[in-house]
Amino acid sequence: SVQTHRQYSLDSFEIGRKLGKGKFGKVYCARDKATGYVCALKVMEKKELIHFKVEKQFRREIEIQSNLSRHPNILRLYGHFHDSSRVFLILEYAGQGEMFKVLRKKGRFSDVLASQYICQIASALSYLHKKHIIHRDLKPENLLIGLDGEVKLSDFGWSVHTPSSRRTTMCGTLDYLPPEMVEAKDHDYKVDLWALGVLTYEFLVGNPPFEEPAHKATYKRISKVDLKIPPYVSVEAADLIRRLLQHQPERRFPLDQIPEHPWIVKNRPLWPNNSGCERRSS
Ligand SMILES: CS(=O)(=O)NCc1cccc(-c2cn3c(Cl)cnc3c(Nc3ccc(N4CCOCC4)cc3)n2)c1
């Protein structure tokens, strides 16, 4: 694997194809010359980080993600380095790419696929919460898929150590924000439970539950928990969605009970697939 203590520079790698372009950077497939190990190299221009005033967020991403040791559903950050104008993150390569592209292509996921993804994400979130980290930015754009189809949580730019009250202004989609963040109240790890409910809905329906063209309308629907679950969503899935999308944070369904929820149990594959969520040896 990529050794995490070694000093890296750009010429430690053979750069492969560009995997994608995000808001702050580009990601390339790369091979570590010394070990032949394939990884992903995320490149960001320093002047862009300064311009977007996200260098603090970026430093937090590095600090948080490098301290996260092995979890099958959290994308590993092996190291980072910089040159005069750019910063580089050496990340685990996720062999099947971006979750949101797969979701857009498929439209929506089956109960079996969606429940496996949700169980894996719950496992990753539970691991983060035990380390007093809240992700705060759970959405398909921040999920990658590994070679064996397992989910990889990535992009910890918005993660913080609990408890926290948001200082940086929100940008991007509001769809995943729970009432307490939309109302800018103090919030804690239970914001991730709300986002998990939004994600469960989006995996099964194809769009997030409170989506509206105008921000104001989205705010309103989130605040009122104006939730309409289509009839084709299974009873068990609808039950979990409702238990996660509770206005009061303390009423939200606890992560540790998710592997035993009927929707997860009913749709769990018979064969183990090292996804981090296989059937417990009952
Ligand atoms: C802000 S950003 O720049 O970080 N996000 C934009 C973006 C956009 C697109 C991709 C990727 C991406 C990131 N990855 C990381 Cl990090 C690790 N592996 C991948 C990774 N892996 C990957 C693996 C396979 C594929 N294929 C699979 C076959 O079909 C075509 C795409 C794409 C990406 N992709 C990222």
The ligand as a Tripos MOL2 file, in Angstrom:
@<TRIPOS>MOLECULE
LIG
   35    39     1     0     0
SMALL
NO_CHARGES

@<TRIPOS>ATOM
      1 C1        -14.0700   17.5870   -5.9550 C.3       1 LIG1
      2 S1        -13.4540   16.1740   -6.6800 S.O2      1 LIG1
      3 O1        -12.6510   16.5230   -7.8210 O.2       1 LIG1
      4 O2        -12.8200   15.3560   -5.7250 O.2       1 LIG1
      5 N1        -14.7580   15.3460   -7.2160 N.pl3     1 LIG1
      6 C2        -14.9310   15.3020   -8.6000 C.3       1 LIG1
      7 C3        -14.7990   13.9600   -9.1390 C.ar      1 LIG1
      8 C4        -15.4450   13.7440  -10.3080 C.ar      1 LIG1
      9 C5        -15.3760   12.4940  -10.8600 C.ar      1 LIG1
     10 C6        -14.6960   11.4600  -10.2600 C.ar      1 LIG1
     11 C7        -14.0310   11.6850   -9.0750 C.ar      1 LIG1
     12 C8        -13.3140   10.5870   -8.4450 C.ar      1 LIG1
     13 C9        -12.6380   10.7750   -7.2600 C.ar      1 LIG1
     14 N2        -12.0000    9.6820   -6.7350 N.ar      1 LIG1
     15 C10       -11.2650    9.5460   -5.5950 C.ar      1 LIG1
     16 CL1       -10.9700   10.8210   -4.5200 Cl        1 LIG1
     17 C11       -10.8440    8.2530   -5.4950 C.ar      1 LIG1
     18 N3        -11.2990    7.5760   -6.5740 N.ar      1 LIG1
     19 C12       -12.0080    8.4640   -7.3210 C.ar      1 LIG1
     20 C13       -12.7130    8.3130   -8.5400 C.ar      1 LIG1
     21 N4        -12.7210    7.1010   -9.1240 N.pl3     1 LIG1
     22 C14       -13.3090    6.7030  -10.3090 C.ar      1 LIG1
     23 C15       -13.2750    5.3600  -10.6380 C.ar      1 LIG1
     24 C16       -13.8780    4.9120  -11.8160 C.ar      1 LIG1
     25 C17       -14.5310    5.7930  -12.6610 C.ar      1 LIG1
     26 N5        -15.1310    5.3260  -13.8400 N.pl3     1 LIG1
     27 C18       -15.6770    3.9570  -13.7500 C.3       1 LIG1
     28 C19       -16.1530    3.4690  -15.1040 C.3       1 LIG1
     29 O3        -17.0380    4.4210  -15.7000 O.3       1 LIG1
     30 C20       -16.4100    5.6840  -15.9010 C.3       1 LIG1
     31 C21       -15.9560    6.2820  -14.5680 C.3       1 LIG1
     32 C22       -14.5550    7.1590  -12.3240 C.ar      1 LIG1
     33 C23       -13.9590    7.6050  -11.1570 C.ar      1 LIG1
     34 N6        -13.3440    9.3770   -9.0790 N.ar      1 LIG1
     35 C24       -14.1080   12.9460   -8.4990 C.ar      1 LIG1
@<TRIPOS>BOND
     1     1     2 1
     2     2     3 2
     3     2     4 2
     4     2     5 1
     5     5     6 1
     6     6     7 1
     7     7     8 ar
     8     7    35 ar
     9     8     9 ar
    10     9    10 ar
    11    10    11 ar
    12    11    12 1
    13    11    35 ar
    14    12    13 ar
    15    12    34 ar
    16    13    14 ar
    17    14    15 ar
    18    14    19 ar
    19    15    16 1
    20    15    17 ar
    21    17    18 ar
    22    18    19 ar
    23    19    20 ar
    24    20    21 1
    25    20    34 ar
    26    21    22 1
    27    22    23 ar
    28    22    33 ar
    29    23    24 ar
    30    24    25 ar
    31    25    26 1
    32    25    32 ar
    33    26    27 1
    34    26    31 1
    35    27    28 1
    36    28    29 1
    37    29    30 1
    38    30    31 1
    39    32    33 ar
@<TRIPOS>SUBSTRUCTURE
     1 LIG1         1 GROUP 0 **** ****
